[in-house]
């Protein structure tokens, strides 16, 4: 060994700093209520009524995500393909997949979310290359519905529940890591047995992710359809068709709803005046913001603030 200092190898999953910055923009764009857990994973119980219109808007991130339905039902859309999840069922959403969740109407749904970066599985380079990357980069495995009547899927659902209930234990890091490895083993063993109906990831999704990330980073300022389509390096018509195909709305409507959801978050979690919130989230004035909020959210900003603050207080 030479006397000079050797540089530590950087894991493949951590090389792309630009992707990490885009992930943070998307993560900061979604209003979520986190449990107080000091561990590099999201572990929480949540309700769809915490979100405007009982929906979490389309987004993506580098983490894998597991959702388990405790009460009610949920519609989850991954890469434009919708699935309905019933009570006690769940879903695994692979890294970097465009997805959203809703109730399919304004119906309550209580659920557990566990989300972590695959880097947690990379104890060695060999594990990363042989077991982590093959699952994470499998374009034929964007998601996996988890049903309790199928043994291996029930084992995954049970493990997700165990992680949630151990979230305040002093040995969380050890216990959760063990559960994550067990979960990942099951995903690896079954990732090659995907039903043919599951839609593989399309190259178009990279363009869509870029455009979604641009909106998340620039929604406070002036954003036009031309700005959005240039980021995706496609024409206006193709841009609109892409948003319609995967998100079921136009780029401008996605931008509008994105701004309204950010406004809803500020209404619930700050004391900012409505007029300041309107400008903060990219509207040209308070009256336009209030009109759009009423049209798309179903109530005036002041009504929304009062109702959702009461809900938050009731669940503390």
FENLIN-V996009 format. One record per residue. N is the residue number from 0. SS is DSSP state (H for helix, E for strand, - for the rest). PSI is psi in radians with two decimals (none if undefined). D_LAST is the distance of its C-alpha to the last C-alpha in Angstrom with 1 decimal. Layout:
# FENLIN-V996009
n->{N & N}
ss->{SS & SS}
psi->{PSI & PSI}
d_last->{D_LAST & D_LAST}
This chain:
# FENLIN-V996009
n->{0 & 1 & 2 & 3 & 4 & 5 & 6 & 7 & 8 & 9 & 10 & 11 & 12 & 13 & 14 & 15 & 16 & 17 & 18 & 19 & 20 & 21 & 22 & 23 & 24 & 25 & 26 & 27 & 28 & 29 & 30 & 31 & 32 & 33 & 34 & 35 & 36 & 37 & 38 & 39 & 40 & 41 & 42 & 43 & 44 & 45 & 46 & 47 & 48 & 49 & 50 & 51 & 52 & 53 & 54 & 55 & 56 & 57 & 58 & 59 & 60 & 61 & 62 & 63 & 64 & 65 & 66 & 67 & 68 & 69 & 70 & 71 & 72 & 73 & 74 & 75 & 76 & 77 & 78 & 79 & 80 & 81 & 82 & 83 & 84 & 85 & 86 & 87 & 88 & 89 & 90 & 91 & 92 & 93 & 94 & 95 & 96 & 97 & 98 & 99 & 100 & 101 & 102 & 103 & 104 & 105 & 106 & 107 & 108 & 109 & 110 & 111 & 112 & 113 & 114 & 115 & 116 & 117 & 118 & 119 & 120 & 121 & 122 & 123 & 124 & 125 & 126 & 127 & 128 & 129 & 130 & 131 & 132 & 133 & 134 & 135 & 136 & 137 & 138 & 139 & 140 & 141 & 142 & 143 & 144 & 145 & 146 & 147 & 148 & 149 & 150 & 151 & 152 & 153 & 154 & 155 & 156 & 157 & 158 & 159 & 160 & 161 & 162 & 163 & 164 & 165 & 166 & 167 & 168 & 169 & 170 & 171 & 172 & 173 & 174 & 175 & 176 & 177 & 178 & 179 & 180 & 181 & 182 & 183 & 184 & 185 & 186 & 187 & 188 & 189 & 190 & 191 & 192 & 193 & 194 & 195 & 196 & 197 & 198 & 199 & 200 & 201 & 202 & 203 & 204 & 205 & 206 & 207 & 208 & 209 & 210 & 211 & 212 & 213 & 214 & 215 & 216 & 217 & 218 & 219 & 220 & 221 & 222 & 223 & 224 & 225 & 226 & 227 & 228 & 229 & 230 & 231 & 232 & 233 & 234 & 235 & 236 & 237 & 238 & 239 & 240 & 241 & 242 & 243 & 244 & 245 & 246 & 247 & 248 & 249 & 250 & 251 & 252 & 253 & 254 & 255 & 256 & 257 & 258 & 259 & 260 & 261 & 262 & 263 & 264 & 265 & 266 & 267 & 268 & 269 & 270 & 271 & 272 & 273 & 274 & 275 & 276 & 277 & 278 & 279 & 280 & 281 & 282 & 283 & 284 & 285 & 286 & 287 & 288 & 289 & 290 & 291 & 292 & 293 & 294 & 295 & 296 & 297 & 298 & 299 & 300 & 301 & 302 & 303 & 304 & 305 & 306 & 307 & 308 & 309 & 310 & 311 & 312 & 313 & 314 & 315}
ss->{- & - & - & - & - & - & - & - & - & - & - & H & H & H & - & - & H & H & H & H & H & H & H & H & H & H & H & H & H & - & - & - & - & - & - & - & - & - & - & - & E & E & E & E & E & E & E & H & H & H & - & H & H & H & E & E & E & E & E & - & - & - & E & E & E & E & E & E & E & E & E & - & - & E & E & E & E & E & - & - & E & E & E & E & E & - & - & - & - & E & E & E & E & - & - & - & - & - & E & E & E & E & - & - & - & - & - & - & - & E & E & E & E & E & E & E & E & H & H & H & H & - & - & - & H & H & H & H & H & H & H & H & H & H & H & H & - & - & - & - & - & - & E & E & E & E & - & - & - & - & H & H & H & H & H & H & H & H & H & H & H & H & H & H & H & - & - & - & - & - & - & H & H & H & H & H & H & H & H & H & H & H & H & H & H & H & H & H & H & H & - & - & - & - & - & - & - & - & - & - & - & - & - & H & H & H & H & H & H & H & H & H & H & H & H & H & H & H & - & - & - & - & - & - & H & H & H & H & H & H & H & H & - & - & - & H & H & H & H & H & H & H & H & H & H & H & H & - & - & - & H & H & H & H & H & H & H & H & H & H & H & H & H & H & H & H & H & H & H & - & - & - & - & H & H & H & H & H & H & H & - & - & - & - & - & H & H & H & H & H & H & H & H & H & H & H & H & - & - & - & H & H & H & H & H & H & H & H & H & H & H & H & H & H & - & -}
psi->{2.34 & 2.81 & -0.31 & 2.79 & 2.21 & 2.48 & 2.36 & 2.32 & 2.40 & 2.17 & 2.55 & -0.69 & -0.23 & 0.13 & -0.58 & 1.58 & -0.60 & -0.71 & -0.67 & -0.69 & -0.72 & -0.69 & -0.74 & -0.67 & -0.78 & -0.77 & -0.72 & -0.25 & -0.25 & 2.21 & 2.05 & 2.72 & 1.82 & 2.47 & 2.72 & 1.52 & 2.06 & 1.41 & 2.50 & 0.99 & 2.65 & 2.13 & 1.92 & 2.80 & 2.50 & 2.94 & 2.43 & -0.45 & -0.19 & -0.23 & 2.57 & 2.28 & 0.35 & 0.69 & 2.52 & 2.08 & 2.80 & 2.33 & 3.08 & 2.81 & 2.88 & -0.21 & 2.72 & 2.69 & 2.45 & 2.31 & 2.31 & 2.22 & 2.12 & -0.66 & 2.39 & -2.72 & 2.84 & 2.46 & 2.19 & 2.27 & 2.17 & 2.09 & 0.66 & -0.05 & 2.11 & 2.44 & 2.57 & 2.25 & 2.25 & 3.01 & 2.37 & -0.09 & 3.03 & -3.05 & 2.48 & 2.21 & 2.06 & 2.89 & 2.51 & 0.44 & 2.38 & 2.13 & 2.77 & 2.87 & 2.61 & 3.04 & -0.05 & 0.38 & 3.07 & 1.14 & 2.47 & 2.53 & 2.20 & 2.35 & 2.82 & 2.40 & 2.27 & 2.15 & 2.29 & 2.75 & 2.40 & -0.30 & -0.44 & -0.38 & -0.19 & 1.13 & -0.56 & 2.85 & -0.61 & -0.74 & -0.73 & -0.87 & -0.64 & -0.56 & -0.58 & -0.98 & -0.71 & -0.56 & -0.84 & -0.61 & 0.28 & 1.81 & -0.26 & 0.13 & 1.02 & -0.49 & 2.90 & 2.06 & 2.43 & 2.05 & 2.37 & -0.35 & -0.17 & 2.13 & -0.90 & -0.59 & -0.64 & -0.65 & -0.68 & -0.78 & -0.76 & -0.68 & -0.71 & -0.76 & -0.71 & -0.73 & -0.74 & -0.81 & -0.23 & 0.15 & -0.40 & 0.10 & 2.62 & -0.42 & 0.45 & -0.87 & -0.73 & -0.83 & -0.79 & -0.70 & -0.71 & -0.73 & -0.68 & -0.71 & -0.71 & -0.77 & -0.81 & -0.62 & -0.77 & -0.74 & -0.74 & -0.78 & -0.49 & 0.01 & -0.31 & 0.02 & 0.84 & 2.30 & 2.52 & -0.43 & -0.28 & 2.19 & 2.21 & 2.74 & 2.43 & 2.58 & -0.44 & -0.43 & -0.53 & -0.73 & -0.76 & -0.75 & -0.74 & -0.74 & -0.67 & -0.75 & -0.66 & -0.77 & -0.75 & -0.59 & -0.33 & 0.15 & -0.39 & -0.39 & -2.89 & 2.14 & 2.21 & 2.91 & -0.64 & -0.69 & -0.79 & -0.80 & -0.52 & -0.64 & -0.67 & -0.10 & 0.76 & 2.93 & 2.92 & -0.75 & -0.82 & -0.60 & -0.84 & -0.70 & -0.64 & -0.79 & -0.71 & -0.69 & -0.81 & -0.49 & -0.12 & 0.60 & 2.84 & 2.84 & -0.70 & -0.64 & -0.67 & -0.77 & -0.78 & -0.85 & -0.59 & -0.82 & -0.72 & -0.68 & -0.65 & -0.70 & -0.71 & -0.68 & -0.76 & -0.61 & -0.68 & -0.66 & 0.01 & 2.99 & 0.28 & 2.42 & 2.64 & -0.68 & -0.68 & -0.66 & -0.72 & -0.85 & -0.63 & -0.61 & 0.21 & 0.14 & 2.71 & -0.16 & 2.88 & -0.64 & -0.71 & -0.72 & -0.83 & -0.70 & -0.80 & -0.66 & -0.78 & -0.74 & -0.77 & -0.45 & -0.25 & 0.03 & 2.81 & 2.71 & -0.72 & -0.66 & -0.74 & -0.78 & -0.82 & -0.79 & -0.79 & -0.46 & -0.65 & -0.71 & -0.75 & -0.72 & -0.67 & -0.47 & 0.02 & none}
d_last->{56.9 & 57.6 & 56.9 & 54.7 & 51.0 & 49.8 & 47.0 & 44.1 & 43.9 & 41.0 & 39.4 & 40.2 & 36.5 & 36.0 & 39.1 & 38.0 & 36.3 & 36.5 & 34.5 & 31.8 & 31.7 & 31.5 & 28.6 & 26.6 & 27.4 & 26.1 & 22.9 & 22.2 & 23.0 & 20.2 & 16.7 & 14.3 & 10.8 & 11.8 & 10.6 & 12.2 & 15.5 & 18.7 & 21.1 & 23.0 & 21.2 & 18.2 & 16.3 & 13.2 & 11.9 & 11.8 & 12.7 & 15.8 & 14.6 & 12.6 & 16.2 & 19.1 & 21.3 & 19.3 & 21.1 & 21.0 & 24.3 & 27.1 & 27.0 & 28.3 & 27.8 & 29.7 & 27.2 & 27.3 & 24.4 & 23.5 & 21.4 & 21.0 & 20.3 & 18.3 & 18.6 & 20.7 & 22.9 & 23.1 & 26.1 & 26.5 & 29.4 & 31.0 & 34.1 & 34.6 & 34.6 & 32.0 & 30.8 & 28.8 & 26.4 & 25.8 & 23.4 & 24.0 & 25.8 & 25.0 & 26.7 & 27.9 & 28.4 & 30.9 & 30.9 & 31.9 & 31.7 & 30.8 & 28.0 & 25.5 & 23.3 & 22.8 & 22.6 & 26.3 & 25.2 & 22.1 & 20.9 & 17.5 & 17.4 & 14.9 & 16.2 & 16.3 & 17.8 & 19.9 & 22.0 & 24.5 & 27.8 & 31.0 & 32.2 & 30.2 & 32.8 & 35.7 & 36.7 & 40.3 & 42.2 & 43.6 & 40.3 & 39.3 & 42.5 & 43.0 & 39.6 & 37.0 & 38.9 & 40.6 & 37.3 & 35.6 & 38.7 & 39.7 & 40.0 & 40.4 & 37.0 & 34.4 & 32.1 & 32.2 & 30.7 & 29.6 & 30.5 & 30.0 & 33.6 & 35.0 & 35.1 & 34.5 & 31.7 & 30.0 & 30.3 & 28.5 & 25.7 & 25.4 & 25.5 & 22.6 & 20.5 & 21.8 & 20.7 & 17.1 & 17.1 & 19.0 & 16.7 & 16.0 & 19.6 & 22.1 & 24.4 & 22.2 & 24.8 & 27.6 & 25.9 & 24.5 & 27.9 & 29.7 & 27.7 & 28.1 & 31.9 & 32.1 & 30.4 & 32.7 & 35.7 & 35.0 & 34.6 & 37.8 & 39.8 & 38.9 & 38.7 & 42.3 & 41.9 & 40.2 & 41.1 & 43.5 & 41.3 & 38.7 & 39.5 & 40.3 & 39.1 & 41.5 & 42.9 & 41.7 & 38.1 & 38.9 & 40.0 & 36.9 & 34.6 & 36.6 & 36.3 & 32.5 & 32.2 & 34.4 & 32.4 & 29.2 & 31.1 & 33.0 & 31.1 & 30.9 & 34.7 & 37.5 & 37.4 & 40.2 & 41.1 & 43.9 & 41.6 & 39.5 & 42.5 & 44.2 & 41.4 & 41.9 & 45.7 & 46.3 & 47.7 & 45.8 & 46.6 & 45.5 & 42.3 & 41.4 & 42.5 & 40.4 & 37.2 & 38.1 & 38.9 & 35.7 & 33.1 & 34.7 & 34.8 & 37.0 & 36.3 & 36.0 & 33.6 & 31.5 & 31.6 & 30.7 & 27.6 & 26.6 & 26.9 & 25.0 & 22.0 & 22.0 & 22.3 & 19.3 & 17.2 & 18.6 & 18.0 & 14.2 & 13.9 & 16.8 & 18.9 & 22.0 & 24.5 & 25.1 & 28.6 & 27.6 & 25.1 & 28.1 & 30.3 & 27.8 & 27.4 & 31.2 & 32.0 & 35.1 & 33.7 & 31.0 & 32.9 & 33.3 & 29.7 & 28.7 & 31.4 & 30.3 & 26.6 & 27.6 & 30.0 & 27.9 & 24.3 & 25.5 & 24.2 & 24.9 & 22.7 & 21.8 & 20.7 & 18.6 & 16.9 & 16.1 & 14.9 & 12.6 & 11.0 & 10.3 & 9.0 & 6.5 & 5.4 & 5.7 & 3.8 & 0.0}
